[in-house]
Amino acid sequence: MILVTGGTGLVGAHLLFELAQDNERLKAIARPTSDLQTVRKIFSYYTTQAEAKDLLKKIEWITADINDVPALEKAFLDVEYVYHCAALISFDPADEKKLRKINIEGTANIVNLCIAHQVKKLCYVSSVAAIGSPVKKVEINETAPWNPEENHSDYAISKYGAEIEAWRGTQEGVDTVIVNPGIVIGPGFWDSGSGKIFRRIDNGLNYHFPKVSGFVGVIDVVKCMVQLMNSPVKNQNYILVSENLSFERIFKSIADYLNKPKPSNQLKKWMIALGWFFQKIGSWFGFKRILTYD
């Protein structure tokens, strides 16, 4: 039996589709407020409505939260393999406590239950944000050390803390693989995470950022996860990035696909700094931030 946390998210929903096609026995955790309609929509993107309906029947949905240990206990019954995809993605400093609660404490709960139930293997979805940054501007790999003196975002710190929990599990007998994807791109989630890029371009975004980042398709991510779980590889982490691309190129490619005007104005650094400053003021009055200074 396989258990997937975060099954209603971008990676989790695509992972469930991949696993359901392999006729795996599946459980998926969903919070009481989660919308399963999005998962149904994801399945229908890749197959017929009838087949999507049949694949969805293979999933046993468990209503739980990764910070609700008694509910998780029930979810772990008869489970041998766990994919831990659930996480909070936020760069708003006001969400620091939520990030620690969900990403670090939630992962600790999952690891503890993996240990208690003698789970054979765990796959944890981390982030490149949890990888150390180079002193010079060079490409990083999995060996890059984490520098606690750097000005990391609260999100990065929470994912690094979650990795520490996953590594703790390896010391207590849980074979583990960790994936560190870059910015994950995929369909169906235009109002959360990286999907907001699609929404804003569809709404007529006319600027791009002077920055390069690592991008990866969600299908590539889930195929790598399944391959690692089915392999003898254990207690290793892997960066998942298809290409390092500028936001200008990404934004213009998405605009082409959506048949929208290409963003033509590049934000200057002073514009970004000014926007960050006004967002900081706005946060004092309860408005959420969407920009970080870096």
Helices and strands as residue ranges (DSSP letters): E 2-5, H 10-21, E 26-30, H 37-46, H 49-56, E 59-63, H 69-75, E 81-84, G 93-95, H 96-99, I 100-105, H 106-116, E 121-125, G 128-130, H 154-171, E 175-181, E 183-185, G 193-195, H 196-202, E 207-208, E 212-217, H 218-229, E 236-240, E 243-246, H 247-258, E 265-266, H 269-283
